[in-house]
Structures are given as C-alpha cells and as structure tokens.
C-alpha cells in the first residue's frame, strides 16, 4: 500500500515545454524588433541550438545568441529578450485543472506528497508559488539543493527519507523515462509514466531488469484516483 506519492514538476504537473516554446518565440521576436540581425525563424532556431548545447538551466542563452548573430553583446537586445521571455512565460503559467484535483485528492486521502525535480532551487520554487500549489507538498527536493540529480537513485532515497517512507510504499510520477522512471526503478520504487509512452526498447529494458510490473503508463493524473 502506498503512503507517499512523488511528482516530477516540468511537463508532469504543468506543460513546461509548451509554455517555454511560446515564450522563446516571443522573446526572439522582441529581440529582432530591437536589432537582432536575423529573421525570427533564424533567431529561434539559433536559440534552440544554444539551449540544447548549454542546457535549459544556463542563464545566458540570450547573451550568446546576440553575440553570435550580431558579433557583440548588446544589452538592449538581451534585456528585451529576457523580459519578454519571463513576462510571456509567467502570464501563461497556469496549473492544469486535473493537477489541482489530484493534489487535493491525495491530501484528502492522507497521502504524503513530495516533489522531486532537477533544476535551480529558486527557479523551481518560483513556479510552485506562481502556480499556487506549494501548500500541497509535504516536501520539495531539487537537484541543486541536495547536490545530485535524477536519475541518480540517491535523490529519490533522500526524498523518501525526508518524508519517512520506504521504497515499497512510494510511487513516482513523471514524464521522462530515463530521469523519472529509471531513477525510481533503481531506487526500488514503483512508478508511472505520464505525457509519454513507453517504447518497445524501453519495455525491453524494464523486462531485463525484472521491474516491468512496477511501471505503468497513465494518460492523465486523474487516472490516479482510480488506481490508488
């Protein structure tokens, strides 16, 4: 019987990728309007390459974009990109109704609820506060705060220890097979994959590990009400 349910954040309890893509396009449009010497499509494609190279938590994507396209950094263009990106993203930052419903359900049923997320401590907490869901979580574990990130099983073990639960009574919900599902499996937890589908290769991996019965696919967080 489960005592605790742990969630990933981005693209699990809200649509991070969708919001970020729109915000990045808006940022590039503003930068082009203010002097970035390329088309909006060229600027967006260039920005995506920089993000893939540096990682999403790097904080100078726009600086590199301006320097590489224009030959030197221009603070006016960079600041327009930064401000437009954040204003657009946070204006669209809304929790899916099903996320609120399942968090409310879990708390009403006495489950402990935790969050395990890779990323910057303040950045992830800002999302929780803006989404209005931080009171639902008994504990929040970010990779920056504990010095280890998913899929390392240690971050899952830290999260379970802080809530006083064991792997046998813990469930992990996430959208990323490698980070969330494999990490949870290696920590001895059961897990559920959402907003993604297991490939045949991934199913073979789980079968070879002998943990295929510990992993399920769900289409919606509301499905948890029928399972728990």
C-alpha angles and dihedrals in degrees: 000000000000120000099173136035119199124197135200112224115214115068089356108073093016138011103264097163095051093049093044094052092053092045092050092051091049090050093052091048090055092047093051089049089053098048113291102147102228141064120277092251092049091048093049093049090048091049092051090053090052092049091050090049098045101029129245094274094059109111104209104060092124092048091057092044093055094044094049095045101037099028095242140040117270113193093204093057094042094050092048089054094048096047095045092048095052096040092051095044096048093044087058097039102117131149117241110247091238091056092056091045095052094045090051090047094050093050092046090053094051099251120149109238124207138175124218113187139162113226148065116330098228094038093056093043090051089057092050092050095045090048090049095229104109093100089063094062121083090197139003121207118191123185091234093055096051100032097237131082139205132307089037104102089221093077090054091048090051091051093050093047092052091054093043096239136123132234090253092060098039132092127195122206119195146137100227118081097201099040103033108023101035091040092052093045092052089051090053096251131133114240145190126214117217133182089016139065130231113249121220089253092053091049089052090052091052091046092051089050091050093235103103091114090058094060126071135175120229129187097206139014087240087069087073090072089064094046106041 
